[in-house]
């Protein structure tokens, strides 16, 4: 599922996104990379994650409950509490 929207993603529309863009100092740590849909990745572009979340909410792409859940998920990611599944990562890299 897309980290930002929760929508189902497939191999065809799955993109790895830097939560904090590399152009603003983001790294390649598991604490900064998430799976996102092509649409979410394209919309976010180099926007800060906070601005992107607000934009999703303002455009009615996230409900207030989804917005709040995403904020909590983001904190867990940045604290290193959301550790990627190694098998899934290897599969994504090889495809």
Residue pairs with C-beta under 8 A, 6 or more apart in sequence:
1 7
1 8
1 9
1 35
2 8
2 9
2 35
2 36
2 37
2 40
3 17
3 34
3 35
3 36
3 40
3 73
3 77
4 17
4 34
4 36
4 37
4 40
4 44
4 52
4 53
4 56
4 70
5 36
5 37
5 39
5 40
5 56
5 61
5 62
6 66
7 37
7 40
9 35
9 36
9 37
11 95
13 37
13 38
13 39
14 35
14 36
14 37
14 38
14 92
15 35
15 36
15 37
15 38
15 41
16 33
16 34
16 35
16 36
16 92
17 33
17 34
17 35
17 36
17 40
17 41
17 44
18 26
18 28
18 32
18 33
19 26
19 32
19 33
19 34
19 49
19 74
19 77
19 78
20 26
20 27
20 32
20 48
20 49
21 46
23 46
24 46
24 48
26 32
30 80
30 82
30 83
30 84
31 77
31 78
31 79
31 80
32 77
34 77
35 92
36 44
43 52
43 55
43 56
44 52
47 55
49 74
53 62
53 67
53 70
53 71
53 74
56 62
56 67
57 64
57 67
62 70
73 82
76 82
